[in-house]
Amino acid sequence: MESIDKAEQKKYKTEILLKSKRFKKYQIDFLKALLTEPEYTLKEAEQIVETFFGKEGEE
């Protein structure tokens, strides 16, 4: 359980997140506009993107 918490809390550089498979379905320009901080956890980045795109990005 502790390793999952650490993985969720790990921060990734925004450029890495922009290139990840997880966010590939979104246009990179929109992601750059939304993810303006230098680093995010996966959960933080997902929440920001989902708040903007809602379920529309889901296919």
C-alpha positions in Angstrom: 0.0 0.0 0.0 2.8 2.4 0.9 4.5 1.9 -2.6 1.2 2.8 -4.3 1.1 6.0 -2.2 4.6 6.9 -3.2 3.9 6.2 -6.8 0.9 8.5 -6.7 2.8 11.2 -5.0 5.8 11.1 -7.4 6.0 14.3 -9.4 6.8 14.2 -13.1 8.1 17.0 -15.2 5.3 18.5 -17.3 7.2 17.8 -20.6 7.3 14.1 -19.6 3.5 14.1 -18.9 2.8 15.8 -22.2 4.5 13.0 -24.1 3.0 10.1 -22.0 0.5 7.6 -23.4 -1.9 8.7 -20.7 -2.4 12.1 -22.3 -1.8 11.2 -25.9 -5.5 11.5 -26.8 -5.4 15.3 -26.0 -3.9 18.0 -28.2 -0.6 19.0 -26.8 -1.3 22.7 -27.1 -4.3 22.4 -24.8 -2.3 20.4 -22.3 0.5 23.0 -22.3 -2.1 25.7 -21.6 -3.6 23.6 -18.7 -0.4 22.2 -17.2 1.6 25.4 -16.5 3.5 24.2 -13.4 7.0 22.6 -13.9 5.9 19.3 -12.2 2.8 17.4 -11.3 1.8 14.1 -9.8 -0.2 11.9 -12.1 -3.3 12.5 -10.0 -2.9 16.3 -10.1 -2.4 16.3 -13.9 -5.4 14.0 -14.5 -7.7 16.1 -12.3 -6.7 19.3 -14.2 -7.3 17.7 -17.6 -10.5 16.0 -16.6 -11.8 19.2 -15.1 -11.3 21.0 -18.4 -12.2 18.2 -20.8 -14.7 16.3 -18.6 -15.6 12.9 -19.9 -15.4 14.2 -23.5 -11.8 13.1 -23.8 -12.8 9.5 -22.9 -13.4 7.2 -25.8 
